Amino acid sequence: MPDKVMPGPVDDNCGLREAVCIHTKKIYDSCRDKDCVEDLRFYPTLSSVETINRALNVKGGSAELCHVYVDVEPVSFNRGFYTVDMRFFYRVTLQAYLSCPRPVEVEGLCVFDKRVILFGSEGSAKIFSSELRVGDMDRQMKEKSNMPIAVVEAVDPIVLDAKLTECCDRRCCDCDLCEIPCCVTNCFGADLCSGDDCKRVYVTLGQFSIVRLERDTQLLVPVYDYCMPNKECASGNSGDDPCDLFRNISFPTGEFFPPNTIRNPENYEDTKAYCCCK
C-alpha cells in the first residue's frame, strides 16, 4: 500500500476493500497502578457505631467500589500534560468481634485520593453540535472544548488489613469527611457517622486501576468488509429435552474430590476470596 492513503477504494492484495475516515476517541496516554492503600479512615454507618465502640477487635471482610470522582487540569509548567485527580469511594464491610466468639458485620465508607500526570496533547477548538428532531428544529447541544477526557477503570479492591484504635490515637492528617456525593450515600442503608467517636477503624486496601486520557479525533482505518452476523438467533421456546441438556453438563469432579494441598490463588477473584477469609 502507498505511504499516504486517502479515503476511498484501496487496491490491495490483503483483502482490504477501502479506507474510511471515522470519528472516535483516540487514547493519547495511559497508565496502570497496583496501589496498596494503608490506614484509610473507616466512616461507619450510625447503626455500626455502637458495635465498633464495644468491639475488642476487627478483621477484614469485603469492599465494593461505589464511585470515582475524576477531575482533569492542565499542567502549567509542561504543555500538553494534564493532572488527573481521582477520589475513590468504597463501601467496606468488616467483621467486629465482641465478647462472644461470633463476629458482627459492620459497614462503612472509605475514601482514597490519587493523582497521576498523563500526556493529552494540546487543542483549543470549540465544538458545536446538534441533535436531530424530526419535524422540529434541531436541538443545539452545549458548546464544549476538545480538552482530553480522563477514563478510570478499576475493580473492587481487596481488604488486606483492618485495625481498631482508640479515639485518642487519631493521626494528624485524620480529618472528618464533610462532603459525600448522593450516589455514594445511596449505596448505604443508613446515614454515615463522620464525627468523633470512642474507637476508630483503619483499613488497608489493595486497588488495581487503569487511567487513560483520550480525545475525539478522526482516524483513517482500513475496511475489509461489512460486519454481518453469522449466528442465527436462538428461539426462546426451545424444545430441547431437559435430560439432554443435563447430559451436556460436565461432571463436577472437584466437588467430590477436594485437593490434597492448599491451592494458591491464581486469579483476581480467587485472591479476593483468599484474602477475605484470612
VMD Tcl script that draws the C-alpha trace (Angstrom):
set ca {
  {0.00 0.00 0.00}
  {1.22 3.58 -0.58}
  {2.66 5.52 2.35}
  {-0.18 8.08 2.31}
  {-3.67 6.63 1.93}
  {-6.72 8.74 1.10}
  {-10.32 7.76 1.90}
  {-11.80 5.62 -0.84}
  {-11.25 2.27 -2.59}
  {-7.93 0.54 -1.98}
  {-6.17 -1.81 -4.40}
  {-4.50 -4.26 -2.02}
  {-3.76 -7.98 -2.07}
  {-4.53 -8.46 1.67}
  {-8.29 -8.26 1.23}
  {-8.76 -4.55 2.01}
  {-11.78 -3.03 0.28}
  {-11.36 0.67 1.11}
  {-10.02 3.20 3.61}
  {-12.65 5.16 5.56}
  {-12.44 8.15 7.91}
  {-14.16 7.56 11.25}
  {-14.79 9.78 14.27}
  {-13.72 8.09 17.51}
  {-11.81 8.60 20.76}
  {-8.04 8.22 20.49}
  {-6.05 7.25 23.60}
  {-3.09 9.63 23.95}
  {-1.63 8.27 27.17}
  {-2.46 5.69 29.81}
  {-1.03 4.03 32.91}
  {-1.86 1.20 35.26}
  {-1.36 1.01 39.01}
  {-1.34 -1.54 41.79}
  {-1.93 0.55 44.93}
  {-1.61 -0.76 48.46}
  {-3.52 1.95 50.33}
  {-2.71 1.77 54.04}
  {-4.72 3.01 57.02}
  {-7.77 4.50 55.32}
  {-10.19 6.02 57.82}
  {-13.35 3.91 58.11}
  {-16.53 6.01 58.45}
  {-19.18 3.63 59.86}
  {-22.92 3.82 59.49}
  {-24.83 5.09 62.52}
  {-26.09 1.59 63.23}
  {-22.49 0.29 63.36}
  {-21.03 2.93 65.72}
  {-22.17 1.26 68.93}
  {-20.84 -2.13 67.78}
  {-17.42 -0.64 66.97}
  {-17.22 1.15 70.32}
  {-17.80 -2.17 72.14}
  {-15.60 -4.25 69.83}
  {-12.39 -5.89 71.01}
  {-11.02 -6.43 67.50}
  {-11.95 -6.10 63.82}
  {-10.92 -8.21 60.86}
  {-11.09 -7.82 57.10}
  {-14.19 -8.54 55.09}
  {-15.08 -7.23 51.65}
  {-15.04 -3.92 49.80}
  {-17.02 -2.54 46.86}
  {-16.00 0.41 44.70}
  {-19.09 2.66 44.62}
  {-17.92 5.74 42.70}
  {-14.82 7.52 41.38}
  {-14.81 11.32 41.06}
  {-12.38 12.41 38.29}
  {-11.01 15.88 37.54}
  {-8.61 16.91 34.73}
  {-6.47 20.06 34.84}
  {-3.60 21.18 32.55}
  {-0.07 21.23 33.95}
  {1.15 24.83 33.76}
  {4.87 24.04 33.63}
  {4.63 21.29 30.98}
  {2.40 21.95 27.96}
  {0.39 19.02 26.69}
  {0.38 17.24 30.06}
  {-2.55 17.07 32.49}
  {-3.11 16.07 36.08}
  {-5.86 13.53 36.70}
  {-7.17 13.75 40.27}
  {-9.31 10.84 41.43}
  {-11.27 10.19 44.59}
  {-12.33 6.57 45.14}
  {-15.36 5.87 47.37}
  {-15.60 2.37 48.85}
  {-18.35 0.56 50.75}
  {-16.46 -1.66 53.17}
  {-17.89 -4.49 55.29}
  {-15.80 -5.69 58.27}
  {-16.13 -8.33 60.98}
  {-16.26 -6.86 64.51}
  {-15.54 -9.21 67.42}
  {-17.24 -8.52 70.77}
  {-17.13 -10.69 73.87}
  {-18.94 -13.52 72.05}
  {-16.96 -15.59 69.52}
  {-19.35 -14.91 66.64}
  {-18.43 -11.68 64.76}
  {-20.87 -8.90 63.92}
  {-20.82 -7.26 60.50}
  {-20.23 -3.51 60.42}
  {-20.47 -1.37 57.31}
  {-18.89 1.94 56.44}
  {-17.20 4.21 53.93}
  {-13.52 4.57 52.98}
  {-12.11 7.27 50.69}
  {-8.87 7.16 48.70}
  {-7.34 10.12 46.80}
  {-4.98 9.55 43.88}
  {-3.23 11.76 41.30}
  {-1.42 10.92 38.06}
  {0.09 13.04 35.28}
  {-0.51 11.96 31.67}
  {0.10 13.37 28.20}
  {-3.07 14.58 26.47}
  {-1.70 16.83 23.69}
  {-2.94 20.37 23.02}
  {-6.01 21.82 21.38}
  {-8.16 24.95 21.69}
  {-11.02 24.28 19.26}
  {-14.61 24.99 20.26}
  {-17.06 22.23 19.34}
  {-20.71 22.88 18.41}
  {-23.18 20.13 17.52}
  {-26.90 19.50 17.14}
  {-29.33 16.70 17.89}
  {-31.81 15.74 15.16}
  {-35.50 16.31 15.85}
  {-37.81 15.04 13.14}
  {-40.40 17.67 12.15}
  {-38.94 20.27 14.52}
  {-35.92 22.49 14.89}
  {-32.75 20.58 15.74}
  {-31.71 20.87 19.37}
  {-28.41 22.73 19.74}
  {-26.04 20.91 22.06}
  {-24.00 22.71 24.68}
  {-20.70 24.13 23.46}
  {-17.68 22.11 24.54}
  {-13.94 22.14 24.08}
  {-11.65 19.41 22.87}
  {-9.96 19.03 26.22}
  {-8.88 15.43 26.88}
  {-11.26 13.19 28.79}
  {-9.99 11.04 31.65}
  {-11.28 7.48 31.90}
  {-10.66 5.38 35.02}
  {-11.13 1.61 35.01}
  {-10.93 -0.16 38.36}
  {-12.03 -3.39 40.01}
  {-13.37 -3.87 43.52}
  {-10.43 -3.70 45.94}
  {-9.12 -6.41 48.25}
  {-9.35 -5.83 52.01}
  {-5.81 -6.56 53.20}
  {-6.00 -5.47 56.83}
  {-8.17 -3.70 59.42}
  {-7.20 -2.32 62.82}
  {-9.10 -0.89 65.76}
  {-7.69 2.10 67.69}
  {-8.80 4.40 70.47}
  {-10.02 7.87 69.53}
  {-7.09 9.49 71.37}
  {-4.71 7.78 68.91}
  {-6.01 9.79 65.94}
  {-3.46 10.84 63.32}
  {-2.58 14.46 62.49}
  {-3.95 14.08 58.93}
  {-7.10 12.31 60.10}
  {-9.85 14.73 59.05}
  {-13.59 14.28 59.26}
  {-15.37 13.66 55.96}
  {-17.58 16.63 55.10}
  {-18.83 16.11 51.52}
  {-20.16 12.83 50.10}
  {-21.90 12.57 46.68}
  {-25.53 11.46 46.74}
  {-24.74 8.45 44.56}
  {-22.39 7.23 47.31}
  {-24.74 7.79 50.25}
  {-27.45 5.90 48.35}
  {-25.23 2.79 48.46}
  {-25.71 2.59 52.23}
  {-28.89 1.64 54.03}
  {-28.26 4.16 56.83}
  {-26.60 7.52 57.46}
  {-22.84 7.69 57.87}
  {-21.07 8.90 61.00}
  {-18.28 11.36 60.20}
  {-17.64 12.90 63.62}
  {-15.74 11.85 66.75}
  {-16.43 8.52 68.41}
  {-14.83 6.35 71.07}
  {-12.97 4.00 68.74}
  {-11.82 4.27 65.15}
  {-11.13 1.72 62.45}
  {-8.44 1.95 59.77}
  {-8.50 -0.26 56.69}
  {-5.77 -1.25 54.21}
  {-6.97 -1.90 50.66}
  {-5.33 -3.27 47.51}
  {-6.55 -1.48 44.39}
  {-5.91 -2.25 40.71}
  {-6.67 0.57 38.26}
  {-6.07 1.82 34.71}
  {-6.18 5.54 33.86}
  {-6.15 6.97 30.36}
  {-6.55 10.32 28.56}
  {-8.47 10.33 25.30}
  {-9.71 12.91 22.77}
  {-12.29 12.98 20.00}
  {-10.42 12.64 16.70}
  {-10.75 11.47 13.10}
  {-8.80 8.38 12.08}
  {-8.30 6.67 8.74}
  {-8.88 2.93 9.12}
  {-8.82 0.01 6.67}
  {-12.09 -1.76 5.86}
  {-12.19 -5.44 4.88}
  {-15.95 -5.85 4.51}
  {-19.26 -5.16 6.21}
  {-19.68 -6.91 9.52}
  {-22.59 -9.30 9.05}
  {-23.60 -11.61 11.95}
  {-23.12 -15.27 11.04}
  {-25.05 -16.73 14.02}
  {-28.78 -17.32 13.83}
  {-31.00 -16.01 16.60}
  {-31.98 -18.76 19.05}
  {-35.68 -19.21 19.72}
  {-36.87 -18.50 23.24}
  {-39.16 -21.54 23.20}
  {-36.66 -24.35 22.90}
  {-37.99 -27.86 22.58}
  {-34.82 -29.49 23.92}
  {-35.24 -32.33 26.35}
  {-34.04 -31.21 29.81}
  {-32.31 -34.56 30.24}
  {-30.30 -33.89 27.05}
  {-29.26 -30.53 28.47}
  {-28.22 -32.21 31.71}
  {-26.09 -34.75 29.84}
  {-24.06 -31.90 28.30}
  {-23.03 -30.60 31.72}
  {-19.55 -31.71 32.78}
  {-19.31 -33.85 35.89}
  {-18.17 -31.69 38.89}
  {-15.22 -33.87 39.88}
  {-13.69 -31.18 42.07}
  {-16.77 -31.12 44.31}
  {-16.34 -34.80 45.18}
  {-12.53 -34.95 45.41}
  {-11.12 -31.87 47.20}
  {-7.42 -31.15 46.55}
  {-4.86 -32.62 48.94}
  {-2.95 -29.33 49.34}
  {-3.93 -25.70 49.80}
  {-4.49 -24.23 46.38}
  {-2.71 -20.94 45.81}
  {-4.96 -18.26 44.30}
  {-4.25 -17.93 40.58}
  {-6.55 -15.11 39.53}
  {-8.07 -11.95 40.93}
  {-11.37 -13.41 42.12}
  {-9.58 -16.25 43.93}
  {-7.24 -13.74 45.53}
  {-10.15 -11.69 46.83}
  {-11.79 -14.75 48.35}
  {-8.47 -15.89 49.84}
  {-7.77 -12.52 51.49}
  {-11.30 -12.12 52.82}
  {-11.09 -15.44 54.62}
  {-7.85 -14.60 56.46}
}
mol new
graphics top color blue
foreach p $ca { graphics top sphere $p radius 0.5 }
foreach p [lrange $ca 0 end-1] q [lrange $ca 1 end] { graphics top cylinder $p $q radius 0.2 }
display resetview
